[in-house]
Amino acid sequence: MKRAGIHKIAELAGVSIGTVDRALHSRTGIRDSTRKKILTIAKQLSYTPHPAARALSIGRSHIRIGICIPEEIHFFYDQMRAGISDEAARASSLGIDLIHRPTPSLGENEKEKITELLESKVSAMIITPGDPKVVTPLINKAEKEGIRVVFTTTDAPQSHRSSVVSVDPALSGKLAAELAAKFLPAESQAAVVTGMLSTEEHRAKAQGFRAAFETDCPGGKVIAVLEAHESEEESYRKTRALLDEKPALRGIYVSTVNCMPVVRAVQERKRAGKIRLITTDLFRQMIPYLQQGTISASIYQDPYLQGQTAIRILVDYLTNGVPIPKTCYLNPGIVLRSNLHLFREAAKK
């Protein structure tokens, strides 16, 4: 039977996990009625604190969790950082310290940043790996030393990492292809603009899109997969050249959040509305282009929930011994003009 964690107790009691922690460890600061309610629920769930949690309650040790995710593209990773920080704040009474060592962009200086975290004596790490070949030896070393590693957004599947929290990238590519096929007539040509095919997420999305589009769109063909290396200038330049060279092109799937240079190239070549654009995720700059139809749809990966989930499964493991799932795939959303106002990135501030 799976061990019940403090998150489940907090959910059933309608209180914060900090309040649950105070009740379970006989601390002050909560009402007797609340304490009794929490202890009753814990008993019903056959909850027993993990030894690590007991050690934390007796001493003043801290759980140090290292965070190594990119600074750019900031409007995606800022949402992920917010999810991590908010969830850590909810567990603040457990003594959680977040040690941030961000990379400038995906894959840039990640060996140095992960090494710094290992030297910081962290208990666990949350990492967005850019180059699996670079990170795998470091991750294997960390796991061998008992440091649990959870990846977000993308993966290094040959490593010994504990888990990955993401939308299944192959599924994202297939979903984008199915949408594109519904928008386009038979025998249409499509292309993919991605980041780096050495990155597992980007490779799997492109592969999933190619396979599904050529099945879902009768006679359809993916005529190009452009690596833009998350560079705005490179994305714009390569998209513009593609549009000039392939006048029959009808659809483009942008498999990373770096879609604005593609939008600009499509508009400048007066192909808006003629090219069906399927993009990834959502940020405020995209909203007018979804509203006017330049972007037909976007595949939403919920970076906030990715960050929130990654920190939660690590805290549950470190404090209560709850097993870490090998994969934690989130259900992708589809952003359309009619529902974009429902997403947190489009909420009025």
C-alpha positions, 0 to 999 in steps of 0.5 A: 500500500502506498504510504499516505503523505502530509499533502493528502492529510492537508487536503482532507483536513483543509489546512496547509501542510505546515499546520499538519506538520505542527500537529503531527510533531506536537508544536504550538500555533494551532487550535486543539480542535484542528490538531485533533482533526489532523491526528484523526485523519492521520490515524485513518490513513495509517500515517507514520512519519518517515525517519527523515521527518522525525530528524527534522522535527527534533533538530533544525536541519534543512532540506536543501534542494538545488534548482538548475533551470534556464533563465531564458526563455524567461516567460516560460521558466519564470512560471516554472520558478513560481510553481517551485517557490510557491510549493516550497513556501507551503512546506516552509515549516519543514525547513526547505532551502532552495539553492538556485544555480540557473543556466543562462539558456537551455544547455548553456554552462549546465555542467558547471552549474550542476557541479556547483549544486553537488558541491553545495551538499544538496539533498535533491535537485530539479534540473531541466537538462539541455544536453543528455550526454553532458548531464548523464554522468553528473546525474548518475553520480548524484543518484549514487550518492543518494541525491534524488534528481527530478527533471522538468520539461525535458529528459536524459532517459539514459541517466539514472534520474529519479523522475521526470515531470513534463508533458510527454514530448512525443504526445505533444508532437502528435497532438500538434500534428492532429490539430494541423491535419484538421486545419489543412487540406489533404496533401499539405506541406508542413514544417517544424521549427525546434530548438536543438535535436540533441535535446530529448524534448525537441527531438521527440516532438519533431519525430512525433509530429512528422510521424503523425502528420503524414498519417493524419493528413492524407498525402501530407508531408513534413518537408523540413525540421529547422533547428533554431537553437532557441535563438530568436535571430536564427528562428526568424532567419531560417523561417523567412528562408523557408517561406521564400523557398517553399511557396506551397508550405501550409503549416508550421509547428513551433515545438518550443516557446520561441514562436514570436520570430516565426510569427514575425517572419510569417507576417512580413512575408504576408502569409498570416492566415495562409500558414497555419501556425501551431505553437507551444505554451502561452505568454502575453505577447502571443495573445493578440496573434491567437485572437486574430488567427495568426496562431491557430492553436498552442500546445500548453505544457503548464510550466507552473504545474511542472515546477510545483509537482517536481518540488512536491514529489521531492518533499514528500519523498524526503520527509515521508518516504513517499516513493518517487514516480519514475515519470510524471507526465502532465496532460497537455492543454490546447490553447485556442482563441475561445479559451485562452483567457482561462490560462494563468499566463493570460490572466489580467494583472 
